[in-house]
């Protein structure tokens, strides 16, 4: 069963997409490439067509249809979207987060990385871990389509980072779809973190556990929900002792596969797509994760739409934890 799920949700590489260009290697290069496509982010983080007179972002939004050829439109979109990761990485670093390359001991060019604040986590009083979904999104992103069609705040994890820092949390951001590197002209899985499951397991075993945090909260979107359930089963004692809140946004698994259902029913909530107002109960029982409305009908919008309710939930869970200690 899980092999079928993995095949469905495994992360694709740009090498899987004929006609796409490699992503930029840094934010400056990404911004230049975006401008070659005729686009730039304005001061509000909205992707705009570049004004031909001023060379600055204008008022026209991104336009997907540049041709009557559907394949050409998709190629253009993918080439543009490939520039997004480095821009988001630079914004994370601007917020004070730092890269840690994994697996430890690999050279950077044959590694992936995670982001954290502080750079080396150690005995965090409160640690927030962000886990994105499957597909093309990388560290710091919830949904590329929202970044491109709406704004950076809509589609990235930056609003979560800012709010977490404001509330005194240390932060760890996973990068579960960044699993392969080009080596000797051939795309090769990164040994030890070759899948999203291996990535999260490695991060938990080699970064989270050794840092010995006091209290941990998790926000996970879509397939990130399955990854979280897997962690909860693999590191069950740690979760029951330290992880006080798990906020899922339209989780793929919905929590039904975990072996720790009683624990999950106490600490987790899933904000799912719904036509009902935000936080309206959708389903709940003593043996399952509570499910409430994310206040939106589209899957990719749930993390953005539910952010205020999610932080309220996390803070309430933390208060409950501190009051019972």
C-alpha positions, -999 to +999 in steps of 0.1 A: +000+000+000+027+025+011+047+018-021+018+029-041+013+061-020+050+069-023+049+065-061+020+088-062+035+115-040+072+111-046+090+143-055+097+149-091+129+165-103+132+190-131+150+163-149+117+144-151+103+173-171+115+176-207+122+211-218+128+226-184+159+245-174+179+238-142+170+260-113+191+289-104+220+283-080+215+315-060+189+342-055+207+368-076+208+344-106+171+335-100+161+371-100+180+377-133+164+346-148+129+357-137+135+391-154+145+372-186+110+357-185+096+392-180+087+389-144+098+402-110+084+403-074+072+437-063+076+452-028+046+433-016+059+400-028+036+397-057+049+384-090+044+411-117+053+416-153+083+438-157+075+473-171+093+476-204+099+513-198+111+513-161+125+478-159+107+475-126+077+453-116+046+468-131+009+461-123+002+431-146+001+397-128+016+364-140+000+351-171+001+313-176-012+313-212+016+327-234+007+305-264-021+284-279+002+254-273-006+239-239+028+221-237+046+254-244+026+271-216+036+244-191+072+245-201+072+283-196+056+279-162+081+252-151+111+272-162+098+302-142+088+281-112+123+266-111+137+300-100+114+302-069+134+281-044+166+302-043+145+334-039+127+318-009+159+305+006+173+341+005+142+353+023+145+327+050+181+337+055+170+373+057+147+363+086+178+349+104+176+312+095+207+292+085+214+262+064+226+229+078+238+204+052+228+168+055+238+140+056+266+151+079+300+146+063+289+150+027+303+179+006+276+206+001+273+198-036+263+162-028+240+172+001+206+186+008+199+209+037+174+221+062+170+256+077+169+265+114+170+293+138+193+293+157+219+277+133+226+249+158+196+239+178+203+232+214+178+226+242+151+248+227+125+258+252+099+258+223+107+243+189+085+246+158+091+222+130+076+229+095+071+200+070+058+208+035+040+185+012+051+165-018+060+175-054+081+204-064+080+225-033+113+229-014+122+243+020+102+274+030+073+267+005+038+255+010+025+259-026+044+272-057+011+280-075+002+305-047+037+321-048+034+326-085-003+336-088-009+353-055+022+363-034+052+351-015+032+353+018+004+332+004+026+303-008+056+303+015+062+295+051+075+330+058+044+341+077+048+310+100+085+319+105+077+355+115+049+345+138+069+318+154+099+340+161+076+366+175+062+340+200+097+329+210+100+296+191+132+282+177+125+269+141+134+239+120+123+238+083+126+205+065+134+201+028+119+167+020+116+169-018+153+178-023+165+143-025+188+140-056+219+156-070+237+156-104+269+136-101+291+128-130+264+138-154+238+115-138+211+124-114+216+104-082+196+100-050+214+114-020+223+084+001+207+085+035+181+111+025+170+096-008+133+098-001+111+122+019+107+096+046+145+091+049+149+128+050+126+134+080+139+103+098+175+116+094+166+151+105+148+138+136+175+113+146+205+135+139+192+171+146+161+171+167+169+143+192+205+154+199+194+190+204+172+179+233+144+204+230+121+209+259+088+212+239+081+206+202+052+217+179+048+206+143+029+221+113+027+198+084+009+202+050-006+175+028+019+146+025+038+162+053+010+147+075+020+112+065+057+120+072+047+133+107+027+101+115+057+080+104+079+100+128+054+097+156+055+059+152+093+057+148+101+080+177+070+073+198+086+079+233+100+112+222+067+124+207+047+115+238+072+133+261+080+163+240+056+170+211+027+188+225+009+200+193+006+188+158-012+210+133-020+194+100-033+212+069-054+190+046-032+160+055-030+132+030-031+105+057-055+123+081-037+105+109-054+071+104-022+051+100-005+060+132-002+034+160-006+061+186-042+071+181-050+080+216-020+104+218-028+119+184-064+125+193-051+146+222-023+167+205-033+169+168-058+187+146-062+187+108-075+218+091-091+205+059-108+219+028-144+228+035-171+252+024-178+259+061-163+288+081-128+285+095-126+262+126-160+246+120-158+210+132-159+185+104-154+153+123-142+142+156-141+112+179-121+100+208-101+077+186-091+100+157-076+133+150-099+162+152-108+177+118-119+213+113-125+236+084-095+255+070-119+281+058-111+274+022-122+249-005-088+245-022-061+221-008-031+244-015-047+273+004-052+256+037-019+265+053-023+302+045-060+303+053-057+286+087-025+302+101-042+323+128-062+293+141-031+271+140-010+294+161-039+298+185-042+260+188-004+256+193-003+283+220-033+268+238-016+234+237+016+249+251-003+266+279-020+233+288+014+216+288+030+242+311+001+242+335+002+204+340+040+202+345 
